[in-house]
């Protein structure tokens, strides 16, 4: 049971950390996958 809770906590920490790391990189998925001819709103 203890290992399961540690796993859940690790998933939450990795998820939150990834969110902030990707947000700080300055690129969104739409900006990375679209060309110059695509207008983003």
C-alpha positions as CSV (number, residue, x, y, z in Angstrom):
1,X,0.0,0.0,0.0
2,X,2.9,2.4,0.8
3,X,4.5,1.8,-2.6
4,X,1.2,2.6,-4.3
5,X,0.9,6.0,-2.5
6,X,4.6,6.8,-3.3
7,X,3.8,5.9,-7.0
8,X,0.8,8.2,-7.0
9,X,2.8,11.0,-5.4
10,X,5.6,10.5,-8.0
11,X,3.1,10.7,-10.9
12,X,1.6,13.9,-9.5
13,X,5.1,15.5,-9.0
14,X,6.2,14.5,-12.5
15,X,3.0,15.8,-14.0
16,X,3.1,19.2,-12.3
17,X,6.8,19.6,-13.0
18,X,6.4,18.7,-16.7
19,X,3.5,21.2,-16.9
20,X,5.6,24.1,-15.6
21,X,8.7,23.1,-17.5
22,X,6.9,23.0,-20.8
23,X,5.0,26.3,-20.0
24,X,8.3,28.0,-19.2
25,X,9.9,26.8,-22.5
26,X,7.7,29.3,-24.3
27,X,6.3,27.0,-26.9
28,X,2.8,25.6,-27.1
29,X,1.9,22.5,-29.1
30,X,0.1,24.7,-31.7
31,X,3.2,26.9,-32.2
32,X,5.5,23.9,-32.6
33,X,3.3,22.0,-35.1
34,X,2.0,24.7,-37.3
35,X,3.7,26.6,-40.1
36,X,4.0,30.3,-40.8
37,X,0.9,30.3,-43.0
38,X,-1.4,29.2,-40.2
39,X,-3.1,32.0,-38.2
40,X,-3.4,31.2,-34.5
41,X,-6.1,33.0,-32.5
